[in-house]
Amino acid sequence: MKKNLLNLAVPILSAVLISVSLTVSDVSAAEPYDVYNYDRWGDAIPSQAGYIAERAVSGFDLGIGAMDTPSDIFFAFDDNFYIADTGNNRIIAVNGEFDNVVRIYDSFKMPDGTETALKKPMGIYVSEESQLMYIADNENSRVLICDLDGNAVSEITKPASGVYGQKRTFLPQRVIADKAGNVYVVLNNITTGAAMFSPDGEFTGFYGANRVQPTAEIIGNFFSNIFMSEKKRARRVRNVPTGITSFDIDGDFIFTCTSSSTQTTDIVKKLNAAGHNIFANMELAFGDYTPMYDTSQNKLLAPAIVDIDIAEDGNINCLDLTTGRIFQYDEDCNLLFITGTKSNQLGGFKQPSALETRDNKLYVTDVLKDTITIFTETEFGKTVHEASALHNSGYYEEALEPWLEVLKRDGNYRRAYLGVAAAKLRAGEYKEAMKYAKLADAGEIYNKAFEGWRMNFVKKNFEVIVAAVIIIIIASAAIKYKLKKQRAGLAANKPNDKAKTTKS
């Protein structure tokens, strides 16, 4: 009982101390929400902010009139941001400082010389390799491919292939292209993955489909199907996976996200060229550990990740529609920061739709506020990112000082304990590594550190251990001999019952 009370008291006391420090922090006080993270027990605790809202930019601020439902944003190789201003049927190019409009794309010249306009564009991607712009032109049922001067090169429309299926619609929602020029398109109401097209626009199949959530009902249906007739199986409703919501490309990998309120499998995936999910066998959780409770619907709302962005440093940024929060993870999926909320104030969102990163800033579009909110990195965030970058590059010992600095500012920051434990392990300081690994609840690091400590202990005390073993063996042999001798003596002195019977 005392141990349980102690376990409860420690995190509560830590939370109170951190809360006090946060009240005097200009960073946290400036945000319209409580800044928090998760400890090793999975409990939400106050924390230092990694980002702070700098400003929200509207179309009026840019001098182009109100934006209408901005659905996507992309930072391109030419140092410009491209925004899919969906309701205004245009693409807006804004400079890197986000204070000047470079160009508005609302009309494009087709290869035959005719003009074409967009109709509810929902996704935008600009390729550095081809220097072409790919637009998910939703209600025109096409992906429009053009150069940065607004000249259309080609367009991708609904495939005639039987593999695609003629009953399916073609409503592009997001689009990206890889280095080879292959085009990937997320489509509304398609659950078989992203549609994949070759550089010349030929449909080549589907890529990265989600798995079906293995519920008790689905498992039961699987076994019952074994004993059903073909006719009954044909009438049974098929279980289908949830479709992909958005994606991003980073080198040879494509990261996808899913916004289903019921799906917990494949919320975020890292796909290789063959479409295999690198995260498939890892126990990962994205979004809040505890679902948000909606009093209006009287139910828990699971995270709904509507967009994903891979930063230059490899960090994974996930935008949760349910809570209006940005969850940032390092490349090993360790949680770094939680930013944002549902709010009318600066730093909050009504309905966030997309996010993008550039250097040390986050950019988030809101389809109800019709703004782009810009978050900038704090000093604490800079220290964490420095340590994380060194750690992920294999410079564990060099990352030690930044991690220790992080712990000075936030004594409950779990990722820092992991970093320190790894650094101590690499340096051969196994006892310290065990200490920090225990604080981080990092079993794998703890076991490696314990093995190293045990090996060192054996090496340092080899002669003593050997001598002790010899003494134990000799002592055991002596005791065994003595016991044997005692048993023999007792046997010799025991009266011979058989002899007594004969004498009688």
C-alpha positions in Angstrom: 0.0 0.0 0.0 2.9 2.4 0.9 4.6 1.6 -2.4 1.4 2.4 -4.3 1.0 5.7 -2.5 4.6 6.6 -3.2 4.1 5.8 -6.9 1.1 8.1 -6.9 2.8 10.8 -4.9 6.0 11.1 -7.1 4.3 12.0 -10.4 1.8 14.3 -8.6 4.6 16.2 -6.9 6.6 16.4 -10.1 3.6 17.6 -11.9 3.0 20.3 -9.3 6.6 21.5 -9.5 6.6 21.6 -13.3 3.2 23.4 -13.2 4.8 26.1 -11.0 7.7 26.4 -13.4 5.3 26.7 -16.3 3.3 29.5 -14.7 6.4 31.7 -14.8 7.3 30.6 -18.4 6.4 33.1 -21.0 6.3 30.3 -23.5 3.6 28.3 -21.9 1.6 31.3 -20.7 1.3 32.6 -24.2 -0.5 29.4 -25.5 -4.3 29.0 -25.2 -3.8 25.4 -23.9 -2.0 23.4 -21.3 1.4 22.2 -22.6 1.9 18.5 -21.7 3.7 15.3 -22.5 3.6 11.7 -21.3 5.7 10.0 -18.6 6.9 6.4 -18.5 3.6 5.3 -17.1 1.6 6.8 -19.9 0.2 9.6 -17.8 -0.2 13.1 -19.1 2.0 15.6 -17.2 2.8 19.3 -17.6 5.8 19.9 -19.8 7.8 22.7 -21.5 6.6 23.8 -24.9 8.5 22.9 -28.0 6.7 25.4 -30.2 4.9 28.6 -29.7 2.3 30.2 -32.0 3.9 33.2 -33.8 1.1 34.4 -35.9 -1.9 33.4 -38.0 -2.0 34.6 -41.6 -5.2 35.2 -43.6 -5.7 36.0 -47.2 -6.4 39.6 -46.2 -3.0 39.7 -44.5 -1.5 38.7 -47.9 -3.6 41.2 -49.8 -5.5 38.6 -51.9 -8.9 38.6 -50.2 -10.2 35.9 -47.9 -9.1 32.3 -48.4 -11.8 29.8 -48.5 -11.3 26.3 -47.1 -7.5 26.0 -47.5 -7.0 22.3 -47.6 -3.3 21.7 -48.2 0.1 23.4 -48.0 3.5 22.4 -49.4 7.0 24.0 -49.1 8.9 23.6 -52.4 12.5 23.7 -53.6 12.1 27.3 -54.8 11.6 28.5 -51.2 7.9 29.2 -51.8 4.8 27.8 -50.1 2.0 26.5 -52.3 -1.5 26.5 -50.8 -4.5 24.7 -52.1 -7.2 27.4 -51.6 -10.0 25.0 -52.2 -13.1 27.1 -52.0 -11.6 29.8 -54.3 -10.5 27.2 -56.9 -6.9 28.4 -56.9 -3.3 27.6 -55.9 -1.5 30.4 -54.0 2.3 30.7 -54.1 3.7 32.6 -51.0 7.3 33.4 -50.3 9.2 31.7 -47.5 8.7 34.6 -45.0 5.0 34.3 -45.6 4.5 38.0 -46.2 4.2 38.2 -50.0 2.2 36.4 -52.6 4.5 35.3 -55.5 1.7 34.1 -57.8 -1.9 33.0 -57.9 -2.7 30.0 -60.2 -6.4 30.1 -61.1 -6.1 29.4 -64.8 -3.8 27.0 -66.7 -3.0 26.6 -70.4 -3.5 23.1 -71.7 -1.1 21.5 -74.3 -3.6 22.2 -77.1 -3.7 25.9 -76.2 -7.1 26.0 -74.4 -7.5 27.4 -70.9 -8.6 25.3 -68.0 -9.6 26.1 -64.4 -9.6 24.3 -61.1 -12.6 23.0 -59.3 -12.1 22.4 -55.6 -8.4 21.5 -55.6 -7.6 19.6 -52.4 -3.9 18.6 -52.6 -0.7 20.2 -53.9 2.8 18.8 -54.5 5.8 20.3 -56.2 8.6 18.0 -57.4 12.2 19.1 -57.1 13.3 16.5 -59.6 10.9 17.4 -62.4 10.1 21.0 -61.2 6.5 20.2 -61.9 3.4 21.0 -59.9 0.9 18.2 -59.2 -2.7 19.4 -58.2 -5.4 17.1 -56.8 -8.2 18.8 -58.7 -11.0 17.0 -56.8 -14.3 18.0 -58.5 -12.7 17.9 -62.0 -11.8 14.3 -61.2 -8.2 14.7 -62.3 -4.6 15.3 -61.2 -3.4 18.3 -63.2 0.4 18.3 -63.8 1.9 21.7 -64.9 5.1 23.7 -64.8 5.5 26.6 -62.4 4.5 29.1 -65.2 1.0 27.6 -65.2 1.4 25.5 -68.4 -0.3 22.1 -68.1 1.9 19.3 -69.2 -0.6 16.5 -68.7 -3.5 15.3 -66.6 -4.3 12.0 -64.9 -8.0 11.0 -65.0 -10.0 7.9 -64.0 -8.2 4.8 -65.3 -10.0 2.6 -67.8 -8.4 -0.5 -66.2 -10.6 -3.2 -64.9 -8.3 -3.5 -61.9 -9.3 0.0 -60.9 -13.0 -0.8 -61.2 -15.4 1.2 -63.3 -17.9 1.7 -60.5 -15.4 3.6 -58.5 -15.2 7.4 -58.7 -12.0 9.3 -59.2 -11.9 12.2 -56.7 -8.2 13.1 -55.9 -7.7 14.3 -52.3 -3.8 14.3 -52.0 -1.0 13.7 -54.5 2.8 13.2 -54.4 5.4 12.0 -56.8 8.6 10.1 -56.2 12.1 10.7 -57.7 11.4 8.4 -60.6 8.2 10.4 -61.5 5.7 7.8 -60.3 2.5 9.6 -59.1 0.6 8.5 -56.0 -3.0 9.7 -55.4 -5.2 9.5 -52.3 -8.8 9.2 -53.5 -12.0 9.8 -51.6 -13.9 6.6 -50.6 -11.1 4.3 -51.9 -10.0 1.7 -49.3 -7.5 -0.3 -51.4 -4.7 2.2 -50.9 -3.3 5.1 -53.0 -3.7 4.8 -56.8 -0.3 4.6 -58.4 0.6 5.9 -61.9 3.7 5.6 -64.0 5.5 8.8 -65.1 3.6 8.6 -68.4 0.2 8.5 -66.5 -0.6 4.8 -66.8 -2.4 3.2 -63.9 -0.1 0.6 -62.3 -2.2 -0.5 -59.3 -2.8 0.4 -55.7 -0.2 1.1 -53.1 0.0 0.8 -49.3 -3.5 -0.4 -48.4 -4.4 -0.5 -44.7 -5.0 -3.8 -42.9 -8.4 -4.7 -41.5 -8.7 -4.0 -37.8 -8.6 -7.5 -36.1 -11.7 -7.2 -33.9 -13.3 -10.1 -32.0 -16.2 -10.1 -34.5 -13.9 -10.3 -37.5 -11.9 -13.2 -35.9 -15.1 -15.0 -35.2 -16.4 -14.5 -38.7 -13.1 -15.9 -40.1 -13.6 -19.2 -38.2 -17.3 -19.4 -39.0 -16.6 -18.9 -42.7 -14.8 -22.2 -42.7 -18.0 -24.1 -42.1 -20.3 -22.0 -44.3 -21.4 -22.7 -47.9 -20.1 -20.6 -50.8 -23.6 -19.1 -51.1 -23.7 -18.0 -47.5 -20.2 -16.6 -47.6 -21.1 -14.5 -50.7 -24.1 -13.0 -48.8 -22.0 -12.0 -45.8 -20.9 -8.4 -45.6 -17.2 -8.1 -46.3 -14.9 -6.3 -43.8 -12.8 -3.7 -45.5 -9.9 -1.5 -44.2 -10.1 2.2 -43.7 -8.7 4.3 -46.5 -5.6 6.4 -46.4 -6.3 10.1 -45.6 -3.0 11.7 -46.5 0.7 11.0 -47.0 4.2 12.5 -47.4 7.4 11.3 -49.1 10.8 11.2 -47.6 13.6 9.8 -49.8 12.7 6.2 -50.6 9.9 6.0 -48.1 6.2 7.1 -48.2 4.5 7.8 -44.9 0.7 7.5 -44.8 -1.9 8.4 -42.1 -5.5 7.4 -41.5 -8.2 9.5 -39.8 -10.6 6.7 -38.9 -12.3 7.1 -35.5 -12.6 3.4 -35.1 -9.3 2.1 -36.7 -6.3 1.7 -34.5 -4.2 -0.4 -36.9 -2.1 1.4 -39.5 -2.8 4.9 -38.2 0.6 5.9 -39.4 2.7 3.8 -41.8 6.2 3.9 -43.2 6.2 2.2 -46.6 9.2 1.1 -48.6 9.2 0.8 -52.4 7.5 -2.5 -52.3 4.6 -1.1 -50.1 5.7 -3.0 -47.0 5.0 -1.2 -43.7 8.3 -0.8 -41.7 6.2 0.0 -38.6 3.9 -3.1 -38.9 5.5 -5.2 -36.2 6.3 -2.3 -33.8 4.0 -1.4 -30.8 3.4 2.2 -31.6 0.7 4.7 -30.6 0.0 8.0 -32.3 -2.0 10.8 -30.8 -3.2 11.0 -27.2 -2.9 7.9 -25.2 -6.3 8.6 -23.6 -9.1 9.4 -26.2 -10.8 12.7 -25.8 -14.3 12.6 -24.3 -17.0 14.4 -26.3 -19.8 15.5 -24.0 -22.1 16.4 -26.9 -21.9 12.9 -28.3 -21.4 11.2 -24.9 -18.5 9.1 -26.2 -14.7 8.8 -26.4 -13.2 10.1 -29.7 -10.2 8.3 -31.0 -7.4 10.3 -32.7 -8.1 11.2 -36.3 -4.8 11.9 -38.1 -5.7 14.0 -41.1 -2.2 14.9 -42.3 1.4 13.9 -41.8 4.7 15.7 -42.6 8.3 14.5 -42.5 10.6 17.3 -41.5 14.1 17.7 -42.9 15.6 16.3 -39.7 13.4 13.2 -40.0 10.9 14.1 -37.3 7.4 12.9 -37.9 4.6 15.5 -37.5 1.0 14.2 -37.2 -2.0 16.5 -37.2 -5.0 15.2 -35.2 -8.4 16.5 -36.2 -10.1 15.3 -33.1 -8.0 17.4 -30.6 -6.6 20.0 -33.0 -3.1 19.0 -31.8 0.2 18.4 -33.6 2.1 15.3 -32.3 5.7 15.4 -33.1 7.9 12.2 -33.0 11.5 11.5 -33.8 12.3 9.0 -36.5 12.1 6.2 -34.0 8.6 7.3 -33.1 9.5 8.6 -29.7 7.1 11.4 -28.7 8.9 14.8 -28.6 6.1 17.5 -28.4 2.4 18.1 -28.4 1.3 21.5 -29.8 -2.0 23.1 -30.5 -5.7 22.6 -29.5 -9.2 23.3 -30.5 -9.7 27.0 -29.8 -10.5 30.3 -31.4 -7.4 31.9 -30.0 -4.0 32.1 -31.7 -2.4 28.7 -31.4 -5.7 26.9 -31.6 -7.8 25.6 -34.5 -11.4 25.1 -35.4 -10.8 22.4 -38.1 -7.1 21.9 -39.0 -6.6 20.3 -42.4 -2.9 20.2 -43.3 0.6 20.9 -41.9 4.0 21.6 -43.3 7.5 22.3 -41.9 10.3 24.6 -42.8 13.5 24.8 -40.8 12.3 25.4 -37.2 8.7 26.3 -37.9 5.4 24.5 -38.3 2.6 25.8 -40.7 -1.0 24.6 -40.2 -4.0 25.3 -42.4 -7.5 25.7 -40.9 -10.5 25.2 -43.2 -12.9 27.0 -40.9 -10.7 29.9 -39.8 -9.3 30.2 -43.4 -5.8 30.9 -42.0 -2.4 29.4 -41.8 -1.0 29.4 -38.2 2.8 29.6 -37.9 4.5 28.0 -34.9 8.1 28.7 -34.1 10.6 26.6 -32.1 11.3 27.5 -28.5 14.7 27.4 -26.8 13.6 24.2 -25.1 12.5 22.8 -28.5 15.8 23.7 -30.0 17.7 21.8 -27.3 15.6 18.8 -27.7 15.9 18.8 -31.5 19.7 19.2 -31.2 20.0 16.2 -28.9 17.6 14.2 -30.9 19.4 14.9 -34.2 22.8 13.9 -32.7 21.2 10.7 -31.2 19.6 9.7 -34.4 22.8 10.2 -36.3 24.6 7.8 -33.9 26.4 10.5 -31.9 25.1 9.2 -28.6 27.9 10.6 -26.4 27.8 14.0 -28.1 24.0 14.1 -27.4 24.6 13.5 -23.7 25.0 17.2 -22.7 22.0 18.4 -24.6 19.9 15.6 -23.0 21.1 16.5 -19.5 20.2 20.2 -20.3 16.7 19.0 -21.3 16.3 17.2 -17.9 17.3 20.4 -16.0 14.4 22.1 -17.6 11.9 19.2 -17.5 12.7 16.4 -15.1 9.9 14.2 -16.4 10.9 14.4 -20.1 11.0 10.7 -20.9 12.8 11.0 -24.3 15.8 12.6 -22.5 16.1 9.7 -20.1 16.2 7.4 -23.1 18.9 9.5 -24.7 21.0 9.7 -21.5 20.7 5.9 -21.0 21.8 5.3 -24.5 24.8 7.6 -24.1 25.8 6.1 -20.8 25.5 2.6 -22.4 27.7 3.6 -25.3 30.3 5.1 -22.9 30.4 1.9 -20.9 28.9 3.5 -17.8 26.6 0.6 -17.3 25.4 1.3 -13.7 24.4 4.9 -14.8 22.8 3.5 -18.0 20.7 1.1 -15.9 19.6 4.0 -13.6 18.4 6.2 -16.5 16.9 3.2 -18.5 14.8 2.4 -15.4 13.6 6.0 -15.2 12.6 5.8 -18.9 11.1 2.3 -18.5 13.4 1.2 -21.4 13.7 -2.5 -20.8 16.0 -3.2 -23.8 18.6 -0.6 -22.9 18.4 -1.8 -19.2 19.1 -5.4 -20.2 22.1 -4.5 -22.4 23.5 -2.3 -19.6 23.0 -5.1 -17.1 24.8 -7.5 -19.3 27.7 -5.1 -19.7 27.8 -4.4 -15.9 27.7 -8.1 -15.2 30.6 -8.8 -17.6 32.7 -6.0 -16.1 32.0 -7.3 -12.6 33.1 -10.8 -13.6 36.3 -9.4 -15.2 37.2 -7.2 -12.3 36.6 -9.9 -9.7 37.6 -12.9 -11.6 40.2 -14.2 -9.2 37.9 -13.6 -6.2 35.0 -15.3 -8.0 37.3 -18.3 -8.9 38.6 -18.5 -5.3 35.1 -18.3 -4.0 33.9 -21.1 -6.3 36.8 -23.3 -5.3 36.1 -22.7 -1.6 32.4 -23.4 -2.2 33.3 -26.7 -4.0 35.7 -27.8 -1.3 33.3 -26.8 1.5 30.4 -28.6 -0.3 32.6 -31.7 -0.7 33.7 -31.6 2.9 30.1 -31.2 4.1 29.0 -34.0 1.8 31.8 -36.3 3.2 30.9 -35.4 6.8 27.2 -36.1 6.2 28.1 -39.4 4.6 30.3 -40.4 7.5 27.6 -39.5 10.0 25.0 -41.6 8.1 27.5 -44.5 8.1 28.0 -44.2 11.8 24.3 -44.1 12.5 23.8 -47.2 10.4 26.5 -49.1 12.3 25.1 -48.2 15.7 21.5 -49.1 14.7 20.3 -52.4 16.4 20.0 -55.3 14.0 16.3 -56.2 14.2 16.8 -59.3 12.1 19.5 -60.6 14.5 17.3 -60.0 17.6 14.4 -61.9 16.0 16.6 -65.0 15.3 18.0 -65.0 18.9 14.5 -64.9 20.3 
